[in-house]
Amino acid sequence: MSRKLQYFNLNGLAEPIRYILYYGGIKFEDVRYEFKSWPIKTVKDALPFGQLPWYEENGRSLNQSLAIARYVASQARLLPSDPWEQAVLDAAVFNIYDFWSKVVAFIKEEDPVKKQAMKSELFSETIDFYFSRFEKELQKNNGHFWSKLSWADFVLVGILESANLSLGQEIDLKKYPTIKALWAQVKSLPGVKEYVAVRKPYAL
Ligand SMILES: N[C@@H](CCC(=O)N[C@@H](CS)C(=O)NCC(=O)O)C(=O)O
């Protein structure tokens, strides 16, 4: 079985996918492009929607980070078989991505004054709006979005780290002890731990 994941040399939308693949012991080619060199015309033109991540497996291919994460999660046994439980986790990852969309708006803003105002709003309101709700959901399930470890847990941890990098400031998890514990747990999982130990620090 040949597998290839293409993304930037950043955590961004690919790190949850990488974490799931490493946790699942699923071998893949981890192809990374330097964001500073983007767009690389030959690569971009070959992408169906011009964007990364892009996942290939045995001649088939998939875009959209959540579709990829969900698919590889099914191989890593991180996806429930019950459709209702699957839908609950889908809702969780869409909620996490709603938070991410606020970070993306910040990333895209070019006016420095507006950008600073957006950052202030994120740290004074937006983060707490989402993180207090994630915290509650995790508390309900003994520290996970489902009754046990699932792909949604990986998405939260990956997106949290991507937000920290993009915002240039760590989100303080003191008020969200269950999120903090989940983050520590995912980072020390077999496969993930070894990957993180050799991974080079990301820089924008
Ligand atoms: N909804 C897509 C969004 C993909 C996306 O925004 N990719 C960005 C990087 S995070 C990208 O490829 N940017 C470069 C470009 O648009 O040329 C997903 O979740 O995969």
The ligand as an SDF file (V2000), in Angstrom:
LIG
                    3D

 20 19  0  0  0  0  0  0  0  0999 V2000
  -10.9200   23.4630    3.3650 N   0  0  0  0  0  0  0  0  0  0  0  0
   -9.5760   23.0990    2.9780 C   0  0  0  0  0  0  0  0  0  0  0  0
   -8.7160   24.3340    3.1040 C   0  0  0  0  0  0  0  0  0  0  0  0
   -7.3400   24.0830    2.5190 C   0  0  0  0  0  0  0  0  0  0  0  0
   -6.4720   25.3300    2.6590 C   0  0  0  0  0  0  0  0  0  0  0  0
   -6.9260   26.4220    3.0300 O   0  0  0  0  0  0  0  0  0  0  0  0
   -5.1900   25.1340    2.3380 N   0  0  0  0  0  0  0  0  0  0  0  0
   -4.2470   26.2170    2.4180 C   0  0  0  0  0  0  0  0  0  0  0  0
   -3.1810   25.9180    3.4860 C   0  0  0  0  0  0  0  0  0  0  0  0
   -3.8800   25.7230    5.0760 S   0  0  0  0  0  0  0  0  0  0  0  0
   -3.4990   26.3420    1.0930 C   0  0  0  0  0  0  0  0  0  0  0  0
   -3.3260   25.3790    0.3660 O   0  0  0  0  0  0  0  0  0  0  0  0
   -3.0400   27.5640    0.8090 N   0  0  0  0  0  0  0  0  0  0  0  0
   -2.2650   27.8450   -0.3750 C   0  0  0  0  0  0  0  0  0  0  0  0
   -3.1030   28.2830   -1.5320 C   0  0  0  0  0  0  0  0  0  0  0  0
   -4.3230   28.4730   -1.4050 O   0  0  0  0  0  0  0  0  0  0  0  0
   -2.5230   28.4960   -2.6070 O   0  0  0  0  0  0  0  0  0  0  0  0
   -9.0660   21.9460    3.8590 C   0  0  0  0  0  0  0  0  0  0  0  0
   -9.5420   21.8300    4.9960 O   0  0  0  0  0  0  0  0  0  0  0  0
   -8.2480   21.1450    3.4030 O   0  0  0  0  0  0  0  0  0  0  0  0
  1  2  1  0
  2  3  1  0
  2 18  1  0
  3  4  1  0
  4  5  1  0
  5  6  2  0
  5  7  1  0
  7  8  1  0
  8  9  1  0
  8 11  1  0
  9 10  1  0
 11 12  2  0
 11 13  1  0
 13 14  1  0
 14 15  1  0
 15 16  2  0
 15 17  1  0
 18 19  2  0
 18 20  1  0
M  END
$$$$
